[in-house]
Amino acid sequence: MTSSLVFLGHSTVLLDLAGIRVLTDPVLRRRLTFLHRVVAPVAPRDHADIDVVVLSHLHHDHCDLRSLALLGRGVRVVAPDGAHRFLRRRGFERIVTLKAGESHTIGAVTITATPAVHDGRREPFGPRADAVGYLIASGQTAVYFAGDTDLFPGMRELCPDLDLALIPVWGWGPNLGPGHLDPQRAAEAVALLRPRRAVPVHWGTLFPYGLKRFYPDRLREPARAFAAAVAARELPTEVRVLAPGSGLTWQP
């Protein structure tokens, strides 16, 4: 069975594995706190057909409550340990929380939380929940969605046969804070993971109001630099740099 993805911008990716539609960290609006979207919004088609949303952590640019609400309060949400009360109090009805190493199965797809090196607290006064990534696998294919993370040694052992890695490259704005990967360190993550394919995410979508004209290269350069860094290491991984709204398919 063919697997596919559509990159919707920032860390939002729509995966279709074994007929199960998985949406990662949905941010579907034009504005988000002090950030604005610098590319046109791309919403997943057929909201009602989303089988599950996975949230890597509770930061506003990964857990946007208004975007979640667009999918319906009954959407199934897999979130990190510590997020259940926060989401339940905002009206979401079907919540599964996972610690790193724990799994949840939907149809033929198993979602396993993985470690992440990132502060998961929702600023400024929100709860502190874990930050995680996810290994999303069917019997035919395996995808790693890293969420937000820095390098960690366990990346090498996450999956011995990884078809696709969704790697966060850079952050938002002109500076890169702790718990993120710059293009070179993102390429090192690929060297540890050894996926067949890698797609850079977390770049070129959100930027602080009023700063875009001062730092235009921050919108485009991270993904290109990541692809070059992977190529320079002569890794076997195929890097696909996707514009929001574009996608790819692959055979297991």
VMD Tcl script that draws the C-alpha trace (Angstrom):
set ca {
  {0.00 0.00 0.00}
  {1.30 3.46 -0.92}
  {2.06 5.86 1.95}
  {1.94 9.62 1.58}
  {2.39 12.97 3.25}
  {1.46 16.58 2.64}
  {3.55 19.30 4.30}
  {1.18 22.01 5.57}
  {3.84 24.31 7.02}
  {5.89 24.67 10.21}
  {5.54 21.29 12.01}
  {2.17 20.41 10.52}
  {2.24 17.34 8.28}
  {-0.64 15.16 7.12}
  {0.43 11.53 6.91}
  {-1.58 8.70 5.35}
  {-0.24 5.32 6.46}
  {-2.26 2.14 5.83}
  {-5.35 4.29 5.33}
  {-4.95 6.07 8.70}
  {-4.67 9.86 8.44}
  {-2.35 11.34 11.07}
  {-1.95 15.12 11.51}
  {1.09 16.41 13.37}
  {1.14 19.59 15.52}
  {-1.63 21.40 13.60}
  {-1.16 25.14 13.08}
  {-3.72 26.12 10.46}
  {-4.23 29.85 11.03}
  {-2.67 33.03 9.65}
  {-1.63 34.42 13.03}
  {-0.42 32.92 16.28}
  {0.34 35.08 19.33}
  {3.13 37.40 18.08}
  {3.85 35.27 15.01}
  {2.29 35.50 11.59}
  {2.26 33.04 8.76}
  {4.39 34.19 5.85}
  {3.01 31.61 3.42}
  {-0.64 31.01 2.60}
  {-2.47 28.72 5.03}
  {-2.98 25.18 3.79}
  {-5.69 23.25 5.63}
  {-5.96 19.47 5.48}
  {-8.74 18.43 3.14}
  {-11.74 16.72 4.70}
  {-11.24 17.63 8.36}
  {-13.68 14.93 9.42}
  {-11.40 12.26 7.96}
  {-8.49 12.99 10.29}
  {-8.10 9.83 12.36}
  {-5.70 11.21 14.95}
  {-3.73 14.34 15.82}
  {-0.34 13.94 17.49}
  {0.99 16.81 19.61}
  {4.69 16.83 20.37}
  {4.44 19.44 23.15}
  {2.34 22.34 24.38}
  {4.19 25.34 22.94}
  {1.84 27.65 21.07}
  {3.43 26.95 17.69}
  {2.85 23.20 18.14}
  {-0.34 23.07 20.20}
  {-2.63 25.76 18.78}
  {-6.01 25.35 20.44}
  {-7.93 27.25 17.75}
  {-6.44 25.07 15.02}
  {-7.36 21.97 17.02}
  {-10.90 23.30 17.38}
  {-11.16 23.59 13.59}
  {-10.83 19.81 13.51}
  {-13.68 19.37 16.00}
  {-13.69 18.84 19.76}
  {-14.15 15.13 19.16}
  {-10.92 14.66 17.22}
  {-8.69 11.98 18.70}
  {-5.54 13.56 20.18}
  {-2.36 11.82 21.24}
  {-0.33 14.12 23.47}
  {2.59 13.98 25.92}
  {2.25 13.00 29.53}
  {1.01 15.97 31.53}
  {-1.23 17.40 28.80}
  {-4.51 15.60 29.56}
  {-6.04 18.06 32.01}
  {-5.02 21.07 29.92}
  {-6.73 19.68 26.80}
  {-9.78 18.31 28.63}
  {-10.46 21.69 30.23}
  {-10.53 23.22 26.75}
  {-13.26 20.85 25.64}
  {-11.36 18.13 23.80}
  {-12.97 14.79 24.43}
  {-10.71 12.01 23.14}
  {-7.25 12.35 24.60}
  {-4.52 9.76 25.00}
  {-1.31 10.81 26.74}
  {1.94 8.91 26.36}
  {5.29 8.90 28.08}
  {8.39 8.17 26.03}
  {8.32 4.48 25.21}
  {4.53 4.11 25.47}
  {2.35 3.34 22.45}
  {-1.19 3.75 21.18}
  {-2.65 1.81 18.25}
  {-5.24 3.05 15.75}
  {-6.18 0.52 13.11}
  {-2.99 -0.74 11.51}
  {-0.89 2.16 12.84}
  {1.01 2.23 16.12}
  {2.12 5.57 17.57}
  {5.01 5.39 20.02}
  {6.26 8.41 21.97}
  {10.01 8.97 21.78}
  {12.32 11.15 23.87}
  {12.94 14.78 22.96}
  {15.42 17.29 24.34}
  {13.19 20.35 24.61}
  {11.39 22.29 27.33}
  {7.72 21.38 27.01}
  {6.24 24.03 29.31}
  {3.49 26.18 27.81}
  {4.51 29.78 28.32}
  {3.89 32.04 30.08}
  {1.74 30.40 32.77}
  {0.65 27.11 31.27}
  {1.30 23.59 32.48}
  {4.60 21.80 32.16}
  {4.22 18.66 30.10}
  {6.84 16.49 28.48}
  {8.14 17.21 25.01}
  {8.23 14.08 22.87}
  {8.59 12.91 19.31}
  {6.70 10.03 17.76}
  {7.49 6.91 15.82}
  {4.43 6.33 13.63}
  {4.45 2.90 12.05}
  {2.27 0.46 10.18}
  {3.25 -3.06 9.23}
  {4.75 -1.71 6.00}
  {6.36 1.64 6.84}
  {7.79 3.69 9.69}
  {7.91 7.48 10.08}
  {9.70 9.48 12.78}
  {8.19 12.85 13.67}
  {10.74 14.55 15.90}
  {8.58 17.44 17.16}
  {11.11 19.90 18.61}
  {14.35 18.43 19.90}
  {18.07 18.74 20.07}
  {20.28 15.74 19.38}
  {20.16 12.82 21.80}
  {22.16 9.56 21.67}
  {19.07 7.37 21.57}
  {18.28 8.59 18.05}
  {20.54 5.85 16.71}
  {18.36 3.11 18.22}
  {14.91 4.59 17.54}
  {14.15 2.46 14.47}
  {16.47 0.16 12.51}
  {14.38 0.44 9.33}
  {13.09 4.00 9.04}
  {11.39 5.05 5.82}
  {10.96 8.74 6.61}
  {12.15 11.27 9.17}
  {10.44 14.63 9.66}
  {13.33 16.70 11.01}
  {12.87 20.15 12.62}
  {15.35 22.58 11.11}
  {15.75 25.94 12.81}
  {12.90 27.53 14.77}
  {10.97 30.71 14.18}
  {12.39 34.20 14.10}
  {15.94 35.46 13.71}
  {17.48 33.47 16.57}
  {17.63 29.79 17.46}
  {16.89 28.97 21.09}
  {17.90 25.88 23.07}
  {16.29 22.56 22.25}
  {16.36 23.07 18.47}
  {18.46 21.83 15.56}
  {20.34 24.12 13.22}
  {20.96 22.73 9.70}
  {24.27 21.10 10.62}
  {22.93 19.42 13.75}
  {19.82 18.37 11.87}
  {22.10 16.65 9.36}
  {23.83 14.92 12.28}
  {20.39 13.70 13.41}
  {19.97 12.16 9.95}
  {23.36 10.47 10.32}
  {22.13 8.90 13.57}
  {18.67 7.95 12.30}
  {19.66 6.71 8.81}
  {16.20 7.09 7.24}
  {15.62 6.41 3.57}
  {14.06 9.87 3.21}
  {14.11 13.05 5.25}
  {11.82 16.07 5.03}
  {12.82 19.27 6.88}
  {10.03 20.95 8.84}
  {9.75 23.88 11.28}
  {11.16 26.38 8.78}
  {9.86 29.06 6.43}
  {6.32 29.38 7.79}
  {6.06 31.51 10.96}
  {7.91 34.72 11.73}
  {7.49 37.53 14.28}
  {5.49 40.52 13.15}
  {7.62 43.30 11.68}
  {10.89 41.35 11.37}
  {10.53 39.53 8.06}
  {12.15 42.28 6.00}
  {15.23 42.32 8.27}
  {15.88 38.56 8.11}
  {14.54 37.28 4.78}
  {17.08 34.44 4.54}
  {15.80 32.90 7.77}
  {12.68 31.91 5.83}
  {14.36 29.92 3.07}
  {17.94 29.17 3.96}
  {17.57 26.56 6.77}
  {16.06 23.84 4.58}
  {18.55 24.40 1.76}
  {21.47 24.38 4.19}
  {20.17 21.16 5.75}
  {19.98 19.43 2.37}
  {23.51 20.56 1.58}
  {24.80 19.36 4.95}
  {23.29 15.90 4.43}
  {24.81 15.74 0.95}
  {28.21 16.83 2.28}
  {28.18 13.89 4.70}
  {27.53 11.55 1.77}
  {24.63 9.97 3.63}
  {22.34 7.57 1.77}
  {19.24 9.52 2.82}
  {17.20 11.32 0.14}
  {16.29 14.83 1.32}
  {13.04 16.27 -0.01}
  {12.51 19.98 0.62}
  {8.76 20.57 0.30}
  {6.89 23.84 0.00}
  {3.71 24.08 2.10}
  {0.92 22.30 0.27}
  {3.22 19.89 -1.57}
  {3.82 16.29 -0.67}
  {5.28 12.96 -1.61}
  {4.31 9.31 -1.80}
  {6.43 6.26 -1.28}
  {6.19 2.51 -1.46}
  {7.28 0.47 1.58}
}
mol new
graphics top color blue
foreach p $ca { graphics top sphere $p radius 0.5 }
foreach p [lrange $ca 0 end-1] q [lrange $ca 1 end] { graphics top cylinder $p $q radius 0.2 }
display resetview
